[in-house]
Amino acid sequence: MTRRRDIQKHRYSLAEIREIMNSMKSLAYMETRKLSRFLKAQQAVVTSIEDVASDFLAFYPETLPDSAGTHSLFLLIGSERGFCGNFSHQIAGVFEDSPQKQRGEQPHVIAVGHKLHTLLHTEANDTTTIAGPGVVEDIPALLDNMLDVLLALQEQHGVVSLHVIYHRSNDEIVTKTLLPPFGNLPSKQTDHQDPPLLNLQPEDFMIELADQHLFAALHEILYTSLMAENQQRVMHLESAVGHLDEELSELDRQINILRQEEITEEIEVLLLSTSSLDDKQGTTSQESSQTDSSGHG
């Protein structure tokens, strides 16, 4: 009885954990549905800006900033919450394998996400930590904070090169250079014969366009990373829930076996009690018969 009750208590605890994990999985799935709408719109914005930049640079390539002698910054997008496997470990690993780290450089790091902060093997004064987003509604405030940090670092180091490492999907990690801007754009042959009509000087137009691109690209990266994080969380929790379901089934089997054993023992005790009672009744009847015989004598 005691063993069965202990197993039942354990099963009850596991069932509670299973319900919590299943709820977390459902919330993560709902978050991916929300993010899919935001992400498509933001990807369209970034593509539009890069198309404009390609047309503009076809006529004004000299406005593209030079990347020589810039101070390297790395923006690493990890996870604020857990239950998403080795999401942040993979980001930290890619950073440690980066060409800058392999050359022995110590670039300044902006680490986004609590789970990432403790994984980086950099000096404390070379790392800026920022809380990551838990849900899509957290991203605007996070982006404002991130841009304030970038502005402060630009004022401190002058011209910088910004490399972002983030998850594009469950099994793909991307390193993208956002500053200097448009350095990764493929060369494009424009169909236009005349340069675009500008209301600003080409250099000023490039500065404004680069600012808009940085803002839009960071938006897209944060949406993409959070989407990949929640997709990985859904898979991780689904596997955990499946494992708990198997364990609960095994505990149910053990409880049933123990209950059957208890019933068998109860039946055996009952049969023994009945047999003992029958023997006692038989002995009493025999003694009564002997007493009656003696009386007749």
Protein Blocks (a to p, Z undefined) as FASTA:
>chain_A
ZZmmmmmmmmmmmmmmmmmmmmmmmmmmmmmmmmmmmmmmmmmmmmmmmmmmmmmmmmmm
mlpccfehiacdddddddfbghiojmlmmmmmmmmmpmklmnopacddddehjklmmmpc
cdfklcccddddfbfklmmmmmmmmmmmmmmmmmmnopadddddddfbfklccdddfbdg
hklpccdddfbfbdcddfbdfklmmmmmmmmmmmmmmmmmmmmmmmmmmmmmmmmmmmmm
mmmmmmmmmmmmmmmmmmmmmmmmmmmmmmmmmmmmmmmmmmmmmmmmmmmmmmmZZ
